[in-house]
């Protein structure tokens, strides 16, 4: 039998992560309330994202126009600013790579 992740970040697959979120609605509520209270929540048309308040540094990178357009389209569907969406994707990818190594 497969081990159940204790936290969503331990999920090995997207389906496993989705099950974790479905089984822990109280965590979502807690994080949203915290984000709204401390000002780290970004409310879009159809989504709310809680942004980490860690120190940031502005960087400039060259990206394929098609990747930027794809990010803009996906972010719009989620009701989020595209740069916030891209930052979230990068953060998720880096976290996944750290866990894998």
N, C-alpha and C positions, 0 to 999 in steps of 0.2 A: 504494500500500500504506500502511496506517495505521501511524503511528509507535508503537512500543511504549514504554509509560511506564517510566522508570528506577526509579521509586518508586511505591508504591501510591497516594500522595496526588496523583500526576499523572494518574491515570486519569480519563478523561472520562465514562465510564459505569460503572454498577454491574457490568455484565458484564465490562468491561475490568479493573476492580479485582479481581473474582473470579478472573479468569485470572492476574493478577499474583500473588495470594496462592497459587494452585495451583502456580505456577512457582517460588515462593520459600519453601518450607517451612522452610529453614534460618533465615530471618529471624524467623519465628514462634517457633521454638525458642529463638533467641537472646533475643528480647524477653521470653518467658515466664521463662526462666532468670534474666535480669536482674531482672525484676519480683519473682520469688520471693526472690531473694537480697537485694534492697534494700527489701523490704517494701511495694512498690507494687502487688503483685498482689492482686486480690480474687477469691477462689475462691467460685463459686456452686454451685448444684446441678448445672448442666450446662455452665458456662462459666467462663472465667478472663479477667478484664480487667486490664490494666496501667494504672494511674492515674498521671497526670502529677503530680509532686511540686512543681509550681510553686506559688508563694504563692497563697492563696485568700482570698476575701472573702465573707462571708455577705450575701446579698441576699434581698429579699422581693418576689415578683411575684405578681400575680393571674392564674391560669390557669383556663380552662374546666374544669369538673369532668369532662367527657367526655374531655378531653385527659389529665388526670391518671389517670383510670381506664384509658385506653388504654395509657399508659406503664406503669402498674403491671402490667397483664396481659402486655404484651410483655416487660417486665423479668423477670417471674416465669418466663416460658417460657425465657428465657435464663439463669435462675438468678442474676440480679443484683439488688442493691437498686435500687428504682425511681429514687431520686434520683441515684444513680451513672449509671444508664442515661440519664436525662434530661440530665445534664451531658455525657455522651458525645455524645448527639445534638446538643446545642447546639454543642459544640466542632466536630463534623464539619460542621455547617451553616455556622458562621462561617469555617472553613477553606475551604470550597467558595466562599463569597462573596468571600473575600479573593483567591483564585486567579482568579475571574471578573472582578474589577475591575482 
